Amino acid sequence: MASPVSRVAVVGSGISGAVCASLLARNGVSVTLFESARGPGGRMSYRKEITEDGKELVFDHGAPLFTVSNPDVLGIVREWEARGLVAEWKENFASFDCISRKFIDFEKEGLSEKYVGVPVMNSICRALCHEPGVESKFGVGVGSLEWFDEKNLWSLTGLDGQNLGNFEGVVASDKNIFSKRFTDVTGRPPPLDLNLIPELAAKLQEVPVCSCFVLMLAFTKPLSSISVKGFSFKNSEILSWAFCDSSKPGHPATSERWVLHSTMEYARGVVAQIGLQKPSSSTLAKVAEELFEEFQRTGLTISQPFFKKAHRWGSAFPAASIAREEKCLWDRKKRVAICGDFCVSPTVEGAILSGMAASSKLTEFLSCL
């Protein structure tokens, strides 16, 4: 058990940061979690949309589901399941070949357990961010992290210049706090100066990422021509996945809602034209049309949706794993742990594993103080 006076800052409330924060708190660490967004989840976030006639629609527009193979992660997921935070999505999945216009490679129910958050994907992160011992501060962006050798403390400052406190350790689960991309988007230097952690700097200099566009669709009637609730696309340069969001357990089913994911190649082409800044509404409208037209080109009977909207994930998927064996990066001298899906694998399970590893490193270190 760590000393109860030990204070750790966790930056980022995606699944990796949320898991790390909750495990640290269970081991007696006082955790303050900082998240620049209004709520937790990262790519496990959801969107709430209001139609022109006032109807509320909810979409898991990030990670649609996750699978588990690691026994330690499975143990945590079983606990979440018992708490009603997750449920198994028991539906059939397949692939769709855009050349033959046929479903192939059907995957039957139970072959590979697929889990979803209930009632939305970020329910898991939200619960973890509010466990005893975790103080979560949403809408608070970290502007800089300063290390004081003589005190062995980190001092955090907000983007607005506010003093956010001093901490014995730091967990960075949001790669933007050390990434050059932070500068490209904001014009400011990254909050974490890699010169402070030279032993890790080489691995952190550039974590390549891939963008992704998603299309949220809502239909008045079920798409009866589609016999599965999720499928990948083969031989499409535009679409990679499609999921029937309203078929998930615990999700509202007042209308049939689908979420489509673009290919990385398609997203790369759009970003090459518009840059890394937030896409304009006209750009997103054009993307929505292109993704939907590709959906229609499958030859499946796709009726006109009453709701259609695109969203861009600017750094959706890491294109490299920088700590596959270690599962996180750890600087013992400066008490910094770096965790996230970019450490292990670009999956929810990879992010969970990395958060668990970061918690273990800090808990073990702080218990020796």
PEKALIN-V310726 format. One record per residue. N is the residue number from 0. PSI is psi in degrees with one decimal (NA if undefined). OMEGA is omega in whole degrees, -180 to 180 (999 if undefined). Layout:
BEGIN
((N;PSI;OMEGA) (N;PSI;OMEGA))
END
This chain:
BEGIN
((0;134.5;176) (1;158.8;176) (2;136.1;-179) (3;-13.4;179) (4;-9.0;179) (5;130.2;-180) (6;131.3;-180) (7;136.6;175) (8;129.5;174) (9;121.9;-179) (10;114.9;-179) (11;130.5;-177) (12;26.6;169) (13;-178.3;-175) (14;-34.4;180) (15;-49.4;179) (16;-39.0;-179) (17;-43.1;178) (18;-45.9;-180) (19;-47.0;-179) (20;-44.3;-177) (21;-39.2;180) (22;-38.6;176) (23;-45.3;-179) (24;-38.8;179) (25;-22.0;180) (26;21.3;171) (27;8.4;179) (28;139.1;174) (29;115.6;-173) (30;132.3;169) (31;121.5;-177) (32;129.0;-179) (33;131.4;180) (34;124.2;-178) (35;-26.3;179) (36;170.5;-178) (37;-19.7;-179) (38;174.6;-176) (39;170.3;169) (40;-33.7;-174) (41;-126.7;179) (42;-1.0;173) (43;15.2;179) (44;169.1;176) (45;163.0;178) (46;135.6;173) (47;118.1;-178) (48;146.2;178) (49;123.9;-180) (50;171.2;-178) (51;-29.7;180) (52;13.7;173) (53;6.1;180) (54;136.1;180) (55;130.6;179) (56;139.6;179) (57;132.3;-179) (58;133.9;165) (59;91.7;-171) (60;4.1;177) (61;-120.0;176) (62;122.5;-177) (63;-25.4;-176) (64;177.3;171) (65;155.3;176) (66;163.3;-176) (67;132.9;175) (68;-24.8;-179) (69;129.6;-177) (70;-33.0;179) (71;-41.2;177) (72;-39.5;180) (73;-37.3;178) (74;-40.9;178) (75;-42.0;-179) (76;-37.9;177) (77;-38.0;177) (78;-43.3;178) (79;-38.9;-180) (80;-41.6;180) (81;-28.9;179) (82;-3.1;-180) (83;16.4;-179) (84;-26.4;179) (85;161.3;175) (86;156.4;178) (87;134.0;179) (88;97.7;-173) (89;76.3;177) (90;162.4;178) (91;143.9;179) (92;164.7;-178) (93;-174.0;170) (94;154.3;177) (95;122.5;180) (96;115.6;-176) (97;-11.9;177) (98;-52.4;179) (99;-13.3;-177) (100;44.7;-180) (101;150.3;171) (102;136.5;179) (103;171.6;174) (104;54.0;179) (105;134.7;178) (106;115.6;-173) (107;158.7;178) (108;135.2;176) (109;-11.4;-180) (110;-39.1;177) (111;112.1;-176) (112;131.6;178) (113;130.8;-176) (114;146.9;176) (115;153.6;174) (116;150.4;-179) (117;125.8;4) (118;-7.7;176) (119;166.4;-174) (120;-36.2;-175) (121;3.1;176) (122;-33.7;179) (123;-53.2;-178) (124;-40.4;-179) (125;-43.7;180) (126;-43.3;-178) (127;-34.9;-178) (128;-9.9;-179) (129;20.1;177) (130;156.6;179) (131;133.5;180) (132;-7.6;178) (133;118.6;174) (134;113.1;-177) (135;131.0;179) (136;101.7;-179) (137;153.2;-177) (138;19.6;-180) (139;104.6;178) (140;138.3;178) (141;124.6;-179) (142;-32.5;180) (143;151.8;175) (144;124.2;-177) (145;133.9;-178) (146;132.0;177) (147;106.8;-177) (148;-44.7;-173) (149;-24.8;-179) (150;-9.6;-174) (151;47.6;-178) (152;150.9;170) (153;139.0;174) (154;126.8;-178) (155;138.4;178) (156;138.7;-179) (157;168.0;177) (158;-24.3;180) (159;5.6;180) (160;-2.6;-179) (161;139.7;175) (162;120.4;-177) (163;-4.1;176) (164;171.7;178) (165;145.5;-173) (166;145.6;178) (167;-18.9;-180) (168;161.2;-179) (169;138.1;172) (170;122.9;177) (171;103.9;178) (172;-3.7;177) (173;111.1;-175) (174;-16.4;180) (175;-18.5;-178) (176;-12.6;175) (177;0.7;-172) (178;145.3;175) (179;-25.6;-180) (180;-30.3;177) (181;-42.0;179) (182;-41.2;-180) (183;-35.0;-177) (184;-41.2;-172) (185;-20.0;-175) (186;3.1;-180) (187;154.5;175) (188;150.8;178) (189;145.5;-179) (190;-36.0;-179) (191;112.8;178) (192;116.5;-176) (193;-15.3;176) (194;-20.4;179) (195;-21.9;-180) (196;66.0;-173) (197;-29.0;-178) (198;-23.2;180) (199;-14.4;-170) (200;-40.3;-176) (201;-40.1;-180) (202;-22.7;-174) (203;-2.5;-176) (204;-44.1;179) (205;113.0;174) (206;103.2;-177) (207;139.9;-179) (208;158.1;178) (209;138.4;177) (210;165.0;178) (211;139.5;171) (212;143.0;175) (213;149.8;178) (214;125.3;178) (215;125.5;-177) (216;143.0;174) (217;133.4;-177) (218;149.1;178) (219;-38.9;-179) (220;154.4;179) (221;146.9;175) (222;85.1;-172) (223;-16.3;180) (224;-11.1;180) (225;114.4;-172) (226;-5.9;-180) (227;167.2;-178) (228;-1.1;176) (229;139.3;179) (230;149.6;174) (231;157.9;178) (232;133.0;171) (233;140.8;178) (234;37.6;171) (235;132.5;177) (236;-6.2;-173) (237;-44.4;-177) (238;143.0;178) (239;-37.6;-177) (240;156.5;171) (241;137.0;-178) (242;138.4;174) (243;95.4;-173) (244;-34.3;-176) (245;-7.7;179) (246;-2.4;-179) (247;145.9;178) (248;133.8;178) (249;-3.5;180) (250;144.2;180) (251;137.5;-176) (252;34.6;-180) (253;-23.6;175) (254;163.6;179) (255;121.7;-177) (256;132.7;178) (257;146.6;174) (258;124.5;179) (259;139.9;177) (260;136.4;176) (261;166.4;170) (262;159.3;176) (263;-34.6;-179) (264;-43.0;178) (265;-48.2;-179) (266;-39.5;180) (267;-39.9;179) (268;-40.8;179) (269;-45.2;-179) (270;-34.3;178) (271;-28.8;-179) (272;-38.0;-172) (273;-13.9;-177) (274;-171.8;-175) (275;-6.8;180) (276;163.7;-180) (277;128.8;-178) (278;145.5;177) (279;163.8;179) (280;-32.6;179) (281;-37.5;177) (282;-44.9;-180) (283;-34.8;178) (284;-40.0;178) (285;-42.8;178) (286;-43.5;180) (287;-43.1;180) (288;-42.9;-177) (289;-40.5;179) (290;-41.2;-179) (291;-38.3;178) (292;-37.8;177) (293;-36.9;176) (294;-42.4;180) (295;-31.5;-178) (296;-8.4;178) (297;-19.8;-176) (298;-6.9;175) (299;154.4;-180) (300;100.9;-178) (301;110.2;179) (302;168.5;178) (303;127.7;179) (304;154.0;174) (305;-7.7;175) (306;136.4;-179) (307;121.0;-178) (308;139.0;180) (309;155.1;178) (310;144.8;177) (311;130.8;167) (312;108.7;-173) (313;-35.9;179) (314;58.1;-171) (315;-46.3;-172) (316;130.6;174) (317;140.1;-179) (318;5.9;178) (319;156.2;176) (320;116.3;-170) (321;-6.2;-179) (322;52.1;-173) (323;-40.4;-179) (324;-46.6;-176) (325;-25.1;179) (326;-16.1;171) (327;166.6;174) (328;141.0;-172) (329;126.7;173) (330;103.4;-175) (331;-37.4;-178) (332;-41.9;-177) (333;-1.9;177) (334;47.6;179) (335;128.4;173) (336;134.5;177) (337;122.4;-179) (338;161.2;179) (339;173.6;-180) (340;-22.7;179) (341;-11.0;177) (342;-41.2;-172) (343;-64.3;180) (344;153.8;-177) (345;53.4;-178) (346;163.9;175) (347;-42.2;179) (348;-41.0;178) (349;-40.8;179) (350;-40.8;179) (351;-47.1;179) (352;-42.0;-179) (353;-41.1;177) (354;-38.8;177) (355;-41.9;-179) (356;-41.1;179) (357;-42.2;178) (358;-42.7;-179) (359;-42.9;-180) (360;-47.7;-177) (361;-40.8;180) (362;-45.0;-180) (363;-42.3;-180) (364;-48.1;-176) (365;-27.7;180) (366;-17.0;-180) (367;-6.2;-178) (368;NA;999))
END
